[in-house]
Amino acid sequence: MTRRLLLSYLVLALLVLAVLEIPLGIIYARGETSRASQRVERDAAMLAEITEENIEKGRLDMLPDVAGDYAERTGGRVIVTDKHGIVLADSDPLGTTGISLAAQPDIARALNNRPTVTTTTDGNGTDVLSATMPGSSGTTIRGTLRLTYPLDQVTTRVHRVWSALALAGVCILAAVALVAFSLARWITRPLRTLAAATAQLADGHLHDPPDATTGPPELRSLTASFTHTATRLQHLLKAQQAFASEASHQLKTPLTALRLRLENFEPYLDQRAHASLDEAVGEVERLGRMVQGLLALARLENAATTPEPADLDAVLADRAAMWESLAAEQFVTVDLTGAPVGHVWAIPGALEQIIDNLLANALRVSPPSTTITIHRTPGVQLDIIDQGPGMNEADRQRAFDRFWRSSDAHHDGTGLGLPIVRHLVDASGGTITLHSAPGTGLDARIRLRPAPAPQRPRTPATDFHPTRAGRRTQRAPQR
């Protein structure tokens, strides 16, 4: 924005200078040419009177001195002719006397007692001001005088003025640029502090509040409003994080105690009530998993984390090896296929949680003697394919909704596993979609962004515990 403001100020100043200086230069050039023309005409008239007097009195030997003296003082050229147009004197050393110029238009007009003032070109191709005057007394013509003055001296003065105007314009533009840069920096300083504060707030903490004491009043007001909003938002986020932490601690104990109390009832209940007791214990366990899922979502949504390069191949190999033994208990095979894809962008710990959740879901619905395929494709695409009952199109569209469960599924899932996966994928800058697998089953397709290898290794963090998930695999899927 500073550059745009500076450019706008300079363009405006340039337009003002052009409107003022160009007409001024043109007017000066025309005035200088007009003054030179008038001066040449005046000098020619004066010299014509002097030469006419000398011709009348027969002092022809004085004509070369008069012409040469004027030419030496002014740089012009003087030619004097008699009443027949014969050259009597020429200030140019290379000029020739005794020749007739009566056929030349300006000399012919002067011999008819009519002066001529014009701009023309001399024999050397130089532009000159030419004034040709008759040397007469009344109607008696005794001779003519031609005075030519080179225009290069006038042009030199005009160019000097144009150069002075250009230099003045450059100096003015430099001064305007300096003032405009200072003004633009002053105007945009609050915006820069706001941008830095916004970036800090996006990372989760506002360490340096923007300065609300500098800049235009409107931006100071905006900065103050932003600071108030950011402070309030941080307070709400801290309160929510505190609630999630406290709720996690407070809810675990009563739910565990409730489950133990229900299990302690078993010896005292009639055999016919054991089925209801098992259902009650299952509902308590489901409630506990739901609380854990909600708290996990709250922690993820409160944590603003920047994606980092992560080795997808290493994570896949580690998680596949971990789940292979758990899947073997249900006579299910975990198969990792596809060429290595290298590093991808992901928030810390996200890949582990994504793969664990998807493998846990796939294992819950996989019949014995089937295979869960983890297929990687350069680009980067990851497919986790099971051979379970799959989902229809309507169910796949709603599978990422919180607490949603398929109407034809008989399971105790919480409906939070896939929402957690989608949040992690979105936060990592990727996408996840569900597709029908060939034959039967479901294909969870994840697209991630390729990333360069990091400069230093990172210890992955994971909040998901596959061992506990493996013990829950006897229950129905949590999608």
Secondary structure in CASP SS format (residue, H / E / C, confidence):
PFRMAT SS
TARGET T0000
AUTHOR 0000-0000-0000
METHOD secondary structure of the structure
MODEL  1
M C 1.00
T H 1.00
R H 1.00
R H 1.00
L H 1.00
L H 1.00
L H 1.00
S H 1.00
Y H 1.00
L H 1.00
V H 1.00
L H 1.00
A H 1.00
L H 1.00
L H 1.00
V H 1.00
L H 1.00
A H 1.00
V H 1.00
L H 1.00
E H 1.00
I H 1.00
P H 1.00
L H 1.00
G H 1.00
I H 1.00
I H 1.00
Y H 1.00
A H 1.00
R H 1.00
G H 1.00
E H 1.00
T H 1.00
S H 1.00
R H 1.00
A H 1.00
S H 1.00
Q H 1.00
R H 1.00
V H 1.00
E H 1.00
R H 1.00
D H 1.00
A H 1.00
A H 1.00
M H 1.00
L H 1.00
A H 1.00
E H 1.00
I H 1.00
T H 1.00
E H 1.00
E H 1.00
N H 1.00
I H 1.00
E H 1.00
K C 1.00
G C 1.00
R C 1.00
L H 1.00
D H 1.00
M H 1.00
L H 1.00
P H 1.00
D H 1.00
V H 1.00
A H 1.00
G H 1.00
D H 1.00
Y H 1.00
A H 1.00
E H 1.00
R H 1.00
T H 1.00
G C 1.00
G C 1.00
R E 1.00
V E 1.00
I E 1.00
V E 1.00
T E 1.00
D E 1.00
K C 1.00
H C 1.00
G C 1.00
I E 1.00
V E 1.00
L E 1.00
A E 1.00
D E 1.00
S C 1.00
D C 1.00
P C 1.00
L C 1.00
G C 1.00
T C 1.00
T C 1.00
G C 1.00
I C 1.00
S E 1.00
L C 1.00
A C 1.00
A C 1.00
Q C 1.00
P H 1.00
D H 1.00
I H 1.00
A H 1.00
R H 1.00
A H 1.00
L H 1.00
N C 1.00
N C 1.00
R C 1.00
P C 1.00
T E 1.00
V E 1.00
T E 1.00
T E 1.00
T E 1.00
T E 1.00
D C 1.00
G C 1.00
N C 1.00
G C 1.00
T C 1.00
D E 1.00
V E 1.00
L E 1.00
S E 1.00
A E 1.00
T E 1.00
M E 1.00
P E 1.00
G E 1.00
S E 1.00
S E 1.00
G C 1.00
T C 1.00
T E 1.00
I E 1.00
R E 1.00
G E 1.00
T E 1.00
L E 1.00
R E 1.00
L E 1.00
T E 1.00
Y E 1.00
P E 1.00
L C 1.00
D H 1.00
Q H 1.00
V H 1.00
T H 1.00
T H 1.00
R H 1.00
V H 1.00
H H 1.00
R H 1.00
V H 1.00
W H 1.00
S H 1.00
A H 1.00
L H 1.00
A H 1.00
L H 1.00
A H 1.00
G H 1.00
V H 1.00
C H 1.00
I H 1.00
L H 1.00
A H 1.00
A H 1.00
V H 1.00
A H 1.00
L H 1.00
V H 1.00
A H 1.00
F H 1.00
S H 1.00
L H 1.00
A H 1.00
R H 1.00
W H 1.00
I H 1.00
T H 1.00
R H 1.00
P H 1.00
L H 1.00
R H 1.00
T H 1.00
L H 1.00
A H 1.00
A H 1.00
A H 1.00
T H 1.00
A H 1.00
Q H 1.00
L H 1.00
A H 1.00
D C 1.00
G C 1.00
H C 1.00
L C 1.00
H C 1.00
D C 1.00
P C 1.00
P C 1.00
D C 1.00
A C 1.00
T C 1.00
T C 1.00
G C 1.00
P C 1.00
P H 1.00
E H 1.00
L H 1.00
R H 1.00
S H 1.00
L H 1.00
T H 1.00
A H 1.00
S H 1.00
F H 1.00
T H 1.00
H H 1.00
T H 1.00
A H 1.00
T H 1.00
R H 1.00
L H 1.00
Q H 1.00
H H 1.00
L H 1.00
L H 1.00
K H 1.00
A H 1.00
Q H 1.00
Q H 1.00
A H 1.00
F H 1.00
A H 1.00
S H 1.00
E H 1.00
A H 1.00
S H 1.00
H H 1.00
Q H 1.00
L H 1.00
K H 1.00
T H 1.00
P H 1.00
L H 1.00
T H 1.00
A H 1.00
L H 1.00
R H 1.00
L H 1.00
R H 1.00
L H 1.00
E H 1.00
N H 1.00
F C 1.00
E H 1.00
P H 1.00
Y H 1.00
L C 1.00
D C 1.00
Q H 1.00
R H 1.00
A H 1.00
H H 1.00
A H 1.00
S H 1.00
L H 1.00
D H 1.00
E H 1.00
A H 1.00
V H 1.00
G H 1.00
E H 1.00
V H 1.00
E H 1.00
R H 1.00
L H 1.00
G H 1.00
R H 1.00
M H 1.00
V H 1.00
Q H 1.00
G H 1.00
L H 1.00
L H 1.00
A H 1.00
L H 1.00
A H 1.00
R H 1.00
L H 1.00
E H 1.00
N H 1.00
A C 1.00
A C 1.00
T C 1.00
T C 1.00
P C 1.00
E E 1.00
P E 1.00
A E 1.00
D E 1.00
L H 1.00
D H 1.00
A H 1.00
V H 1.00
L H 1.00
A H 1.00
D H 1.00
R H 1.00
A H 1.00
A H 1.00
M H 1.00
W H 1.00
E H 1.00
S H 1.00
L H 1.00
A H 1.00
A H 1.00
E C 1.00
Q C 1.00
F C 1.00
V C 1.00
T E 1.00
V E 1.00
D E 1.00
L E 1.00
T E 1.00
G C 1.00
A C 1.00
P C 1.00
V C 1.00
G C 1.00
H E 1.00
V E 1.00
W E 1.00
A E 1.00
I C 1.00
P C 1.00
G C 1.00
A H 1.00
L H 1.00
E H 1.00
Q H 1.00
I H 1.00
I H 1.00
D H 1.00
N H 1.00
L H 1.00
L H 1.00
A H 1.00
N H 1.00
A H 1.00
L H 1.00
R H 1.00
V H 1.00
S C 1.00
P C 1.00
P C 1.00
S C 1.00
T C 1.00
T E 1.00
I E 1.00
T E 1.00
I E 1.00
H E 1.00
R E 1.00
T E 1.00
P C 1.00
G C 1.00
V C 1.00
Q E 1.00
L E 1.00
D E 1.00
I E 1.00
I E 1.00
D C 1.00
Q C 1.00
G C 1.00
P C 1.00
G C 1.00
M C 1.00
N C 1.00
E H 1.00
A H 1.00
D H 1.00
R H 1.00
Q H 1.00
R H 1.00
A C 1.00
F C 1.00
D C 1.00
R C 1.00
F C 1.00
W C 1.00
R C 1.00
S C 1.00
S C 1.00
D C 1.00
A C 1.00
H C 1.00
H C 1.00
D C 1.00
G C 1.00
T C 1.00
G C 1.00
L C 1.00
G H 1.00
L H 1.00
P H 1.00
I H 1.00
V H 1.00
R H 1.00
H H 1.00
L H 1.00
V H 1.00
D H 1.00
A H 1.00
S C 1.00
G C 1.00
G C 1.00
T E 1.00
I E 1.00
T E 1.00
L E 1.00
H E 1.00
S E 1.00
A C 1.00
P C 1.00
G C 1.00
T C 1.00
G C 1.00
L E 1.00
D E 1.00
A E 1.00
R E 1.00
I E 1.00
R E 1.00
L C 1.00
R C 1.00
P E 1.00
A C 1.00
P C 1.00
A C 1.00
P C 1.00
Q C 1.00
R C 1.00
P C 1.00
R C 1.00
T C 1.00
P C 1.00
A C 1.00
T C 1.00
D C 1.00
F C 1.00
H C 1.00
P H 1.00
T H 1.00
R H 1.00
A H 1.00
G H 1.00
R H 1.00
R C 1.00
T C 1.00
Q C 1.00
R C 1.00
A C 1.00
P C 1.00
Q C 1.00
R C 1.00
END
